[in-house]
Amino acid sequence: MLTSEVDDRTGQPRPLRPEIALDRARAEVLSLCKQGLLLGRAVQFDPITDWYLIAWDALRAAEFPADEARKLALALGLDLEKQVIGEKRLVAKKGSSVRLQEPGARRKRDVVDPEKEVFRYWIDAVHTAMLVYQEDGPPACKAFLQRSRLLKDATFRSTLQALLNAIPRARLKGKFVCPEAEVLEALRLAFFDDLATPPEELPEARAKQLEIPMLGGRSKEEEVDDEEDTEESDD
């Protein structure tokens, strides 16, 4: 691959350095991923929000290898340990893996903060709205959205649209397997019902991928209780 710069000695275009070519290729792939989540539109978010969106969209699970998280952070010019894990709490380390954090686990002053009205990162704004909706209900969430001027903000709506498309929407017994999808859908129905939603996925396969323990309607705790009951009846 060549650049538009000309080598003074040869008169030929200078070759593009491999690391720059790779960075440009990654940027193009990430841009296409975002446009897919936004139904073909191009919207400028921020690297932190982009990381979260593409992590869900590309890896399709709440837990995935830490090395994949690191590569994605590098592609976006982020430091996984310092920014994604430390400052923003987007994921928590679990051995050689990381797990995406729900809004409540990200609660922190100036990050996911119901007292805050202006947000630097769009994912923090959305997660704060989700947290308020979960803890205080729709009226309090609407008041928060109005106070922070997010209710009619075009970029906030675009972030919601991208999240609706990125986070898996499989259900078991009528409830979304992924808790984030459940709250996002509630937000959409309450305040943003004109946003589009993708088709829901088959629940069994998605629940297994998301590592949900209750696939057949029975949890590990229930199985332990049954074993204890059987031992008592034998006595």
C-alpha positions in Angstrom: 0.0 0.0 0.0 1.4 3.4 -1.0 0.9 6.9 0.5 0.4 10.2 -1.4 3.9 11.3 -0.2 6.7 11.1 -2.8 10.2 9.9 -2.0 12.7 12.6 -2.9 15.4 10.1 -3.9 13.3 7.8 -6.1 10.4 10.1 -7.1 8.1 7.2 -6.2 5.2 7.3 -3.7 6.4 6.2 -0.2 5.1 2.9 1.0 2.7 2.9 4.0 4.2 1.5 7.1 2.6 -1.9 8.1 1.5 -0.7 11.5 -0.2 2.4 10.0 -1.9 0.2 7.4 -3.1 -2.1 10.1 -4.5 0.8 12.2 -6.4 2.1 9.2 -7.8 -1.3 8.4 -9.0 -1.8 12.0 -10.5 1.7 12.0 -12.4 0.8 8.8 -13.7 -2.4 10.3 -14.8 -0.7 13.5 -16.6 2.0 11.5 -18.5 -0.6 9.5 -19.5 -2.5 12.7 -20.9 0.7 14.1 -22.8 1.5 10.9 -24.3 -2.0 11.1 -25.6 -1.3 14.6 -27.0 2.0 13.5 -28.8 0.7 10.5 -26.4 2.2 8.0 -26.0 5.6 9.6 -22.6 7.0 10.7 -22.6 8.5 14.2 -19.7 9.8 16.2 -19.7 8.5 19.8 -16.5 8.2 21.8 -13.8 5.4 22.2 -15.2 4.1 25.5 -18.8 3.8 24.1 -17.4 2.3 20.9 -15.5 -0.3 22.9 -18.6 -1.4 24.8 -20.8 -1.6 21.7 -18.3 -3.5 19.6 -17.5 -5.9 22.4 -21.1 -7.0 22.6 -21.6 -7.0 18.8 -18.4 -8.8 17.9 -18.0 -11.3 20.8 -21.8 -11.9 21.5 -21.3 -12.8 25.1 -21.0 -11.1 28.5 -17.8 -13.0 29.3 -14.9 -13.5 26.8 -11.1 -13.8 26.7 -9.1 -10.8 28.2 -6.9 -10.9 25.2 -9.8 -10.1 22.9 -10.7 -7.2 25.2 -7.1 -6.0 25.0 -7.0 -6.2 21.2 -10.2 -4.2 20.9 -8.9 -1.6 23.3 -5.7 -1.2 21.3 -7.7 -0.8 18.1 -9.6 2.1 19.7 -6.5 3.7 21.3 -7.5 2.7 24.8 -5.6 1.1 27.7 -7.6 -2.0 28.8 -6.2 -2.1 32.4 -6.2 1.6 33.1 -9.3 2.9 31.3 -11.6 0.1 30.4 -11.2 -1.8 33.7 -9.9 0.7 36.1 -11.4 4.1 35.4 -14.6 3.1 33.6 -15.4 -0.4 35.1 -16.8 -1.6 31.9 -15.5 -5.1 32.6 -14.2 -7.1 35.6 -11.3 -9.4 35.4 -12.0 -13.2 35.9 -8.7 -15.0 35.5 -7.9 -15.0 31.8 -11.3 -13.7 31.0 -13.2 -10.4 31.4 -17.0 -10.0 32.1 -19.0 -7.0 31.0 -20.4 -5.1 33.9 -24.1 -4.2 34.4 -24.9 -0.6 35.2 -25.2 -1.2 39.0 -21.7 -2.6 39.1 -20.4 0.5 37.4 -21.9 2.9 39.9 -19.2 5.5 40.6 -19.2 9.3 41.0 -18.9 11.0 37.6 -19.2 7.6 35.8 -22.6 6.0 36.4 -24.0 8.7 38.6 -27.7 9.6 39.0 -26.6 13.0 40.4 -24.7 13.9 37.2 -26.4 15.9 34.4 -23.6 16.1 31.8 -21.8 13.0 30.6 -18.5 12.8 28.8 -19.2 9.2 27.6 -22.4 8.1 26.1 -22.4 4.6 27.6 -22.2 6.3 31.1 -25.3 8.3 30.2 -27.2 5.2 29.1 -26.1 3.1 32.0 -27.1 5.9 34.4 -30.6 6.0 32.8 -30.8 2.2 33.1 -29.8 2.3 36.7 -32.3 5.0 37.6 -35.1 3.1 35.8 -34.2 -0.1 37.7 -33.9 1.4 41.1 -36.5 4.2 41.1 -38.9 3.4 38.3 -40.1 5.2 35.1 -41.1 8.6 36.6 -37.7 9.1 38.2 -36.0 8.0 35.0 -38.0 10.4 32.9 -37.1 13.2 35.3 -33.4 12.3 35.0 -33.6 12.2 31.2 -35.3 15.6 31.1 -32.9 17.1 33.7 -29.9 15.9 31.8 -31.5 16.9 28.4 -31.1 13.3 27.1 -34.8 12.6 26.3 -34.6 14.2 22.9 -30.8 14.1 22.3 -30.1 12.5 18.9 -26.8 11.0 19.9 -28.2 9.5 23.1 -31.0 7.9 21.0 -28.4 6.6 18.6 -26.5 5.0 21.4 -29.7 3.3 22.6 -30.4 2.1 19.0 -26.9 0.6 18.8 -27.2 -1.1 22.1 -30.6 -2.6 21.2 -28.9 -4.1 18.1 -25.7 -5.2 19.9 -26.9 -6.9 23.0 -28.4 -10.4 22.5 -32.2 -10.4 22.8 -33.0 -14.1 23.6 -35.7 -14.8 26.1 -36.4 -17.6 28.5 -40.0 -17.9 30.0 -40.8 -14.4 28.6 -37.8 -12.7 30.2 -34.7 -11.6 28.4 -31.7 -13.8 29.2 -29.4 -10.8 29.3 -30.4 -8.3 32.1 -29.1 -5.4 30.1 -31.5 -6.3 27.2 -34.4 -6.4 29.7 -33.8 -2.9 31.0 -33.1 -1.4 27.5 -36.3 -2.8 26.2 -38.2 -1.3 29.1 -36.5 2.1 28.4 -37.4 1.8 24.8 -41.1 1.1 25.4 -41.4 3.8 28.0 -39.6 6.7 26.2 -38.2 5.7 22.8 -40.8 3.4 21.2 -39.9 4.6 17.7 -36.5 2.9 17.9 -36.1 -0.3 15.9 -35.5 -3.7 17.5 -33.8 -6.7 15.8 -35.4 -10.2 15.7 -35.1 -12.1 18.9 -32.6 -15.0 19.0 -33.3 -18.7 19.9 -33.2 -18.8 23.7 -31.5 -22.2 24.3 -28.4 -21.4 22.2 -28.1 -17.9 23.4 -28.6 -18.8 27.1 -25.8 -21.3 26.8 -23.5 -18.8 25.2 -24.2 -16.2 27.9 -23.5 -18.9 30.6 -27.0 -18.7 32.1 -27.4 -21.7 34.6 -31.1 -22.2 34.2 -31.7 -23.6 30.7 -34.4 -26.1 31.5 -36.1 -24.1 34.2 -34.1 -25.6 37.0 -31.1 -23.9 38.8 -28.2 -25.6 40.5 -29.7 -24.5 43.9 -32.9 -26.4 43.1 -30.9 -29.5 42.2 -29.1 -29.4 45.5 -32.4 -29.0 47.4 -33.8 -32.1 45.6 -30.7 -34.1 46.6 -31.1 -33.1 50.2 -34.8 -34.0 50.2 -34.0 -37.4 48.8 -31.4 -38.1 51.5 -33.9 -37.1 54.2 -36.6 -39.4 52.8 -34.1 -42.3 52.7 -33.4 -41.8 56.4 
